[in-house]
Amino acid sequence: MEWRKNRIAIGAVAFFVLLTLTLWAVNSRNRQPSSSGELPSIEIDQTAITALEITRPENESVVLSKVDGVWRLIEPLDAAADQNNAEAALNRLADLRLTRIVATKPENYARLQVDDTNAVQVIVKAGEDTLARLMVGKYGNGMTMVRLDDHTEVFGASGSLRYAFDRELKAWRDRKVVAVEAANVQTIRFESANGTFHFQREGEGWTALEGQEALGDFDAKQVTGSLSTAARLTASDFAPEETSEARAGLTEPQATVTMTLVNGPNAVILELGTPTDQAGEVYLRRKGEPTIYVISQYLADRLRPDAKAFETPAAPPAPPPAMPTAAPGGQQQPQLPPEVMRQLQEQIRAQQAQQQQQ
């Protein structure tokens, strides 16, 4: 019969159909998540969070804990926490939304930076209970790659998430050295090799109590500028824990800044030490406190001013007379007569001399 003559061809076609269906089924199974394929719902109550355990790549770990309603760093050391950065991390957790499944196979973890080596691991706790475990990976196409709890899938979370957790230790610490309102400072005294200058608030201005003889054209506004630096001082880093008082140059400070407050019983005293091993940085301490900070050379120079820092700034030089320009059509405009040019130059010199005398 006819079908017997073509049985080899029919068998080959059937084999290829079965092979195609088998490959399709295998690929479909590989593309589908190991669970039901539905996105898990995640809702983290920000007010319930009492601790965050954050581990960056290469096992740099920090633990933040809420103590008496205020966030504090408790690992790897006990220190005041940067409240803004702690709140930023909490806000990102509260806003966490999973939008899609990105991958299902473990071999994709490293590429998406959600493996143990590259991910930022975040454990969210409420008391002894764990609210969530996150492996936060790379950002791309408007999503952050995330592994959640025991799920094997990699999810895409809306927005940029990693930056809120992938921070150096110093970023989790409170770097504010002084945070007082400048209007509450009654007196401020600068003492260094550049001189001693002591000022007292008089209404909206300042009067010099010490260093008056060194001041030429005293400008009270310059005191306000120097005060703004000292009253809202923020460090760039912290000295290593093993840094001694002697190494930081604080047994005999290079400079001191003393501020007395209107309603404060104790003065705020800043002590400036020696340069660090890093160029452009200087050690600093608030007297009576153990923390040794690191500030920039620019801020250090602001805290040890000389007499010129409190004088009226020199007036900027007057701009030179405008050069003659070509008139429309390419013809040059007529130049001013020499006698007129001399009169203008004399007027400019007279104005400069008058400004310097004011």
C-alpha positions in Angstrom: 0.0 0.0 0.0 1.0 3.6 -0.5 1.6 4.4 3.2 3.9 1.5 3.5 6.1 2.9 0.7 6.3 6.2 2.6 6.6 4.8 6.1 10.2 5.9 6.5 9.4 9.5 5.6 6.3 9.5 7.9 8.4 8.1 10.7 11.0 10.8 10.2 8.4 13.6 10.3 6.9 12.2 13.4 10.3 12.0 15.1 11.0 15.6 14.3 7.6 16.7 15.6 8.2 14.8 18.9 11.7 16.2 19.2 10.4 19.8 18.6 7.7 19.3 21.3 10.2 17.9 23.7 12.6 20.8 23.3 9.8 23.3 23.6 8.6 21.7 26.9 12.2 21.7 28.3 12.8 25.3 27.4 9.4 26.4 28.8 10.1 24.6 32.0 13.5 26.4 32.2 11.9 29.8 31.6 9.2 29.4 34.2 9.9 30.1 37.9 10.2 27.2 40.3 7.2 28.5 42.1 3.8 29.3 40.7 5.3 32.2 38.6 3.4 34.9 40.5 5.1 37.9 42.0 5.3 37.6 45.8 3.7 40.5 47.6 6.0 42.4 50.0 4.9 45.0 52.4 7.3 46.2 55.1 5.9 48.4 57.8 8.6 51.1 58.3 7.4 51.9 61.8 7.9 48.3 62.9 11.5 48.0 61.9 13.9 48.0 64.9 17.1 46.8 63.2 18.9 46.6 59.9 21.8 44.2 59.2 23.6 45.2 56.1 26.5 43.3 54.5 28.4 44.7 51.5 30.5 42.7 49.1 33.7 41.3 50.8 31.8 41.0 54.1 31.9 44.6 55.3 28.9 44.5 57.7 27.1 47.1 59.8 24.2 46.7 62.2 21.8 49.6 62.9 19.4 49.5 65.8 16.7 51.8 67.0 17.5 52.9 70.6 14.9 55.1 72.3 13.5 56.1 69.0 16.8 57.1 67.5 18.9 55.1 65.1 22.3 54.0 66.4 25.2 52.0 64.9 26.0 49.0 67.1 28.3 47.0 64.8 31.2 47.0 64.1 31.3 49.7 66.8 29.0 51.6 69.0 28.4 55.2 67.6 25.7 57.7 66.8 24.2 56.9 63.4 23.5 59.3 60.5 19.8 59.7 60.8 19.3 60.9 57.3 21.0 57.8 55.7 19.1 55.5 58.1 15.8 57.0 57.1 16.7 56.8 53.4 17.2 53.1 53.8 13.9 52.7 55.6 12.1 54.7 53.0 13.4 52.5 50.2 12.2 49.4 52.1 8.8 50.9 52.6 8.5 51.7 48.9 9.8 48.3 47.7 7.7 47.0 44.8 8.5 43.9 42.7 7.5 44.4 39.1 8.6 41.3 37.2 10.6 38.1 37.3 13.9 38.6 35.6 15.6 35.2 35.9 15.0 31.8 37.6 18.3 30.0 37.3 21.2 30.3 39.8 23.7 30.7 36.9 22.2 34.1 36.3 22.9 35.3 39.9 26.4 36.5 39.4 25.5 38.4 36.2 22.8 40.2 38.0 24.9 40.7 41.1 22.5 38.9 43.4 25.0 36.2 44.3 26.7 35.9 47.7 29.9 37.6 46.3 28.4 40.7 44.7 25.0 41.3 46.4 24.4 43.7 49.2 22.6 41.6 51.8 19.9 43.3 53.9 18.2 41.7 56.8 15.2 43.6 58.2 14.1 42.9 61.7 11.3 43.8 64.1 12.5 42.7 67.5 13.5 39.1 67.2 11.4 38.6 64.1 12.9 38.8 60.6 10.6 40.8 58.3 12.6 40.3 55.1 15.9 39.1 53.7 17.1 40.8 50.5 20.0 40.2 48.2 20.2 43.5 46.4 21.9 43.5 43.0 22.6 45.7 40.0 20.4 48.4 38.6 19.3 48.5 35.0 16.4 49.5 32.8 14.7 51.3 35.7 14.8 48.2 38.0 17.1 46.9 40.8 17.7 43.1 40.7 16.6 41.5 44.0 16.4 38.1 45.5 13.8 37.8 48.3 13.8 35.5 51.3 13.8 31.8 50.1 12.7 32.5 46.5 15.0 31.2 43.8 13.8 33.8 41.3 15.5 37.1 40.6 12.9 39.9 40.7 13.0 43.4 39.3 12.2 46.0 41.9 11.1 49.4 40.6 13.6 52.2 40.9 17.1 52.4 42.2 17.5 50.5 45.5 21.1 49.6 46.0 22.5 53.1 46.7 20.5 53.3 49.9 22.4 50.3 51.4 25.7 50.1 49.6 27.5 52.7 51.8 30.9 52.8 53.6 31.0 52.6 57.3 31.6 56.3 57.7 28.4 57.1 55.8 26.4 55.3 58.5 28.0 57.3 61.3 26.9 60.8 62.4 29.6 63.1 61.1 28.2 66.3 62.6 30.8 67.7 64.9 28.7 70.8 65.9 25.1 71.7 65.0 24.1 74.8 66.8 22.2 77.8 65.5 24.6 80.7 64.7 22.1 83.1 66.2 22.5 81.4 69.6 26.2 82.0 69.8 27.1 84.9 72.1 30.9 84.9 71.8 33.4 83.2 69.6 37.2 83.0 70.1 39.8 81.9 67.6 43.3 81.0 68.9 46.1 79.8 66.7 49.6 80.7 65.5 47.8 83.2 63.2 46.6 85.2 66.2 43.9 85.4 68.9 40.6 87.0 68.0 37.7 87.2 70.4 34.3 88.6 69.4 31.1 89.3 71.2 27.7 89.7 69.7 26.3 93.3 69.8 22.8 93.4 68.4 23.1 92.4 64.8 26.9 92.9 64.7 30.1 92.0 66.6 32.6 93.8 68.6 36.2 92.7 69.1 37.2 91.8 72.7 40.7 90.5 71.8 42.9 91.1 68.7 41.5 94.6 68.0 44.9 96.1 67.5 45.7 93.6 64.7 42.5 94.4 62.8 42.7 97.1 60.2 39.5 97.8 58.5 37.3 95.5 60.7 34.2 94.1 59.0 31.7 92.4 61.4 30.1 90.5 58.5 33.3 88.4 58.2 32.9 87.2 61.8 29.4 85.9 60.9 31.0 84.0 58.0 33.6 82.4 60.2 31.0 81.6 62.8 28.8 79.8 60.2 31.7 77.4 59.5 32.3 76.6 63.2 28.6 76.4 64.3 27.6 73.8 61.6 30.8 71.8 61.2 30.6 68.4 59.6 33.5 66.1 59.3 34.5 64.2 56.1 35.6 61.1 58.0 36.8 59.6 61.3 40.2 58.8 62.5 41.0 55.1 62.7 40.2 53.6 66.1 43.8 53.1 67.0 44.7 56.8 66.4 46.0 58.2 69.7 45.6 61.7 71.0 49.3 62.3 70.5 49.3 61.0 66.9 46.4 63.3 66.1 48.3 66.3 67.6 45.6 66.9 70.2 47.7 66.8 73.3 48.8 70.3 72.3 46.2 71.5 69.7 47.3 73.6 66.8 44.3 75.8 67.2 41.1 76.2 69.2 37.7 77.7 68.6 35.5 78.5 71.6 31.8 79.3 71.3 29.6 80.4 74.2 25.9 80.1 73.7 23.1 82.4 74.9 21.3 79.7 76.8 24.0 77.1 77.2 25.9 76.6 80.4 28.9 75.0 78.7 31.1 76.4 75.9 31.6 74.5 72.7 35.4 74.0 72.2 36.9 72.7 69.0 40.5 71.5 69.0 42.5 71.3 65.7 45.2 68.8 65.5 47.9 67.8 62.9 47.5 66.7 59.3 46.6 63.1 58.7 48.6 60.8 56.4 46.2 61.7 53.6 47.0 65.0 51.9 44.5 67.8 52.5 43.0 66.4 55.7 43.4 67.4 59.4 42.4 65.8 62.7 39.9 67.6 64.9 38.1 66.9 68.2 35.4 68.5 70.2 36.9 68.9 73.6 35.5 66.6 76.2 34.4 63.9 73.7 36.4 60.9 72.6 35.7 60.9 68.9 38.5 62.2 66.7 37.3 63.5 63.4 38.9 64.2 60.0 38.1 67.5 58.3 39.3 69.1 55.0 42.3 71.4 54.9 39.9 74.2 53.7 37.8 73.9 56.8 40.9 73.7 59.0 42.1 77.0 57.5 38.7 78.6 58.2 39.0 77.6 61.9 42.4 79.3 62.3 41.9 82.7 60.6 44.4 85.6 60.6 43.6 89.3 60.9 42.9 89.7 57.2 40.0 87.2 57.5 38.0 89.9 59.5 38.8 92.9 57.4 36.7 94.4 54.6 37.5 92.5 51.4 39.4 94.6 48.8 37.1 96.0 46.1 37.4 94.2 42.8 39.3 96.1 40.2 37.2 98.2 37.8 36.9 96.7 34.3 39.1 98.2 31.6 37.4 100.6 29.2 35.7 98.9 26.4 37.7 98.5 23.2 36.3 100.2 20.1 34.2 97.9 18.0 33.5 97.8 14.3 30.4 99.6 13.2 27.9 97.9 10.9 29.3 97.5 7.5 32.8 96.7 8.7 33.8 100.4 9.4 35.4 101.1 12.8 33.7 103.4 15.2 35.7 106.6 16.0 38.0 106.3 19.0 37.6 108.7 22.0 40.0 111.6 22.0 43.1 111.2 24.3 42.0 113.9 26.7 38.6 112.1 27.3 40.4 108.8 27.9 42.6 110.4 30.5 39.6 111.9 32.3 37.9 108.5 32.4 41.0 106.8 33.8 41.4 109.5 36.5 37.7 109.0 37.5 38.2 105.2 37.8 41.3 105.7 39.9 39.5 108.2 42.2 36.6 105.7 42.6 39.0 102.9 43.6 40.8 105.1 46.1 37.4 106.2 47.6 36.3 102.5 48.0 39.5 101.5 49.7 39.0 104.3 52.3 35.4 103.3 53.1 
